[in-house]
């Protein structure tokens, strides 16, 4: 979390006055979840505008190989994200042996995934923080898991995030937190806070029906 080079893409977007928030594992780790960081995920209003600004600074669009292993990105609409490689990207780097001392290790920037704010149902208007407000993150993840097709990599991944949030992030359990969420997500949150299963397919289907009925009323 403390590697400054990891967030260079975010700083490029800031210098170009492009609203952005760091998302998924980095944001979850910011709020105290125990997680490992791989790709960097950033939400922006327009992935085309953001990708263009980054390409002018040396980032390149990533073209996955034909037989790349499926991931949760495979379940997203292609128009909702863009993958880029940083200027210092090295494919399959050869690690020195014996390993270098920690103070000599050069940290490389990770692969970048730009997400559309529309897909995650978030608004970046007025946001000045590198990381999203906790209520924005929770609202978005709940909405996304209820909207995701059952049994997909995306739904499983979101389920892992949500389970970890409710078990590891203490502010979610504050009695006043629910009021900051969308009314349609509060029932899901109430069950999650109280230790009920919320991320199995039957549980998601029940939560989805409750949300849809509340929205219709």
C-alpha positions in Angstrom: 0.0 0.0 0.0 2.9 2.3 0.6 4.6 2.1 -2.8 4.3 5.5 -4.4 5.2 4.3 -7.9 2.1 2.0 -7.8 -0.2 5.1 -8.1 1.6 7.0 -10.8 -1.3 6.4 -13.2 -3.7 8.1 -10.7 -1.3 11.1 -10.5 -1.3 11.4 -14.3 -5.0 11.5 -14.3 -5.0 14.2 -11.5 -2.6 16.3 -13.5 -5.0 16.1 -16.4 -8.0 17.1 -14.3 -9.6 13.8 -14.8 -11.7 12.7 -11.8 -10.7 9.3 -10.5 -10.7 6.9 -7.5 -8.6 3.9 -6.8 -10.8 0.8 -6.6 -11.1 -2.8 -5.5 -8.2 -4.3 -3.6 -6.3 -1.0 -3.0 -9.5 0.7 -1.8 -10.4 -2.3 0.4 -6.9 -2.4 1.8 -7.1 1.3 2.6 -10.1 0.6 4.8 -8.3 -2.2 6.7 -9.1 -5.4 4.7 -6.2 -7.8 4.6 -5.5 -8.2 0.9 -2.8 -8.8 -1.7 -2.3 -6.2 -4.5 -2.0 -7.2 -8.1 -3.5 -5.1 -10.9 -4.3 -1.4 -10.1 -8.0 -0.6 -10.7 -9.1 3.0 -11.2 -12.6 4.3 -11.8 -13.0 7.3 -14.2 -16.0 9.0 -15.9 -14.7 8.3 -19.4 -12.3 5.4 -20.0 -11.4 6.7 -23.5 -10.4 10.2 -22.2 -8.4 8.6 -19.3 -6.7 6.1 -21.6 -5.7 8.8 -24.0 -4.1 10.9 -21.3 -2.1 7.9 -20.0 -1.0 6.9 -23.5 0.5 10.3 -24.0 2.6 9.6 -20.9 3.8 6.2 -22.2 1.1 3.7 -21.2 0.1 1.2 -23.9 -3.2 -0.6 -24.4 -2.9 -4.3 -23.4 -3.9 -6.9 -25.9 -4.5 -10.2 -24.1 -3.3 -13.4 -25.7 -5.9 -15.6 -27.3 -5.6 -18.2 -24.6 -5.4 -16.0 -21.6 -7.0 -17.5 -18.4 -10.5 -16.2 -17.7 -10.9 -13.7 -14.9 -13.7 -11.6 -13.5 -12.9 -9.1 -16.3 -14.2 -11.6 -18.8 -17.7 -11.2 -17.4 -17.7 -7.4 -17.8 -19.0 -5.6 -20.9 -15.9 -4.7 -23.0 -17.1 -1.1 -23.1 -16.9 -0.9 -19.3 -13.1 -1.2 -18.9 -9.7 -0.8 -20.5 -6.5 -2.5 -19.7 -3.1 -0.7 -20.0 0.5 -1.4 -19.4 2.8 1.1 -17.7 5.9 2.6 -19.5 8.3 0.4 -17.5 6.4 -2.8 -18.0 8.5 -6.0 -18.4 6.8 -9.2 -19.5 7.9 -12.1 -17.3 10.9 -10.3 -15.7 13.9 -12.4 -14.6 14.2 -12.1 -10.8 17.8 -11.9 -9.5 19.3 -14.6 -7.4 20.0 -14.3 -4.7 17.2 -11.8 -4.1 18.3 -8.2 -3.7 18.1 -6.5 -0.3 14.8 -4.7 0.2 16.4 -1.2 -0.1 17.7 -2.2 -3.6 14.5 -3.6 -5.0 13.0 -1.5 -7.8 9.2 -1.5 -7.6 7.5 -1.7 -11.0 4.1 -0.3 -11.8 1.4 -2.9 -12.1 -1.0 -3.5 -15.0 -3.8 -0.9 -15.0 -7.5 -1.4 -15.4 -9.6 1.6 -16.0 -13.3 1.1 -15.1 -16.3 3.2 -16.2 -18.0 4.9 -13.4 -21.3 4.1 -15.0 -20.8 0.4 -14.8 -20.1 0.6 -11.0 -23.0 3.0 -10.4 -20.8 5.7 -8.8 -20.5 9.4 -9.3 -17.1 11.1 -9.0 -18.6 14.6 -9.0 -17.0 16.6 -6.2 -14.8 13.7 -5.0 -11.3 14.9 -4.2 -9.9 11.8 -2.5 -7.7 9.1 -4.0 -9.9 6.4 -2.4 -13.7 6.3 -2.5 -15.8 7.1 0.6 -16.6 3.8 2.4 -20.3 4.1 1.7 -19.6 4.6 -2.0 -17.5 1.4 -2.1 -20.1 -0.7 -0.1 -23.1 0.6 -2.1 -21.3 -0.1 -5.4 -20.2 -3.6 -4.4 -23.7 -4.6 -3.2 -25.3 -3.2 -6.3 -22.8 -5.0 -8.5 -23.2 -8.4 -6.9 -27.0 -8.2 -7.1 -26.7 -7.2 -10.8 -24.1 -9.8 -11.8 -25.2 -13.0 -13.5 -25.3 -16.0 -11.2 -22.2 -18.3 -11.1 -19.9 -15.9 -12.9 -16.3 -15.1 -12.0 -17.5 -11.6 -11.3 -20.1 -12.7 -8.8 -17.6 -14.9 -7.0 -15.0 -12.2 -6.8 -17.5 -9.6 -5.5 -18.6 -12.2 -2.9 -15.1 -12.5 -1.6 -14.8 -8.7 -1.3 -18.1 -8.4 0.5 -17.4 -11.2 2.9 -14.1 -9.7 3.8 -15.6 -6.2 4.2 -18.2 -7.4 6.8 -15.7 -9.5 8.7 -12.7 -7.1 8.7 -13.8 -3.5 8.3 -15.2 -2.3 11.7 -16.8 1.0 10.6 -19.4 -1.0 8.6 -20.8 -2.3 12.0 -21.5 1.2 13.3 -25.2 1.6 13.8 -25.3 4.9 11.8 -23.5 3.5 8.7 -26.7 2.0 7.1 -28.2 5.4 6.8 -25.4 6.4 4.4 -26.3 3.6 2.0 -29.0 3.6 -0.7 -32.3 2.5 0.7 -32.4 -0.5 -1.7 -29.1 -1.8 -0.3 -29.8 -1.5 3.4 -31.5 -4.9 3.8 -28.5 -6.6 2.3 -26.2 -4.5 4.6 -28.3 -5.4 7.7 -28.0 -9.1 6.9 -24.3 -8.8 6.2 -23.6 -7.0 9.4 -25.5 -9.6 11.4 -23.6 -12.5 10.1 -26.1 -13.9 7.7 -25.1 -15.5 4.4 -25.4 -12.9 1.7 -23.0 -14.0 -1.1 -24.3 -17.5 -2.0 -26.4 -17.8 -5.1 -29.7 -18.5 -3.1 -28.9 -15.6 -0.7 -28.2 -13.3 -3.6 -31.4 -14.3 -5.3 -33.4 -13.5 -2.1 -31.6 -10.2 -1.7 -32.3 -9.4 -5.3 -36.0 -10.0 -5.0 -36.2 -7.9 -1.9 -34.3 -5.0 -3.5 -36.5 -5.2 -6.7 -39.7 -5.2 -4.7 -38.5 -2.3 -2.6 -37.5 -0.4 -5.8 -41.0 -1.0 -7.3 -42.8 0.2 -4.2 
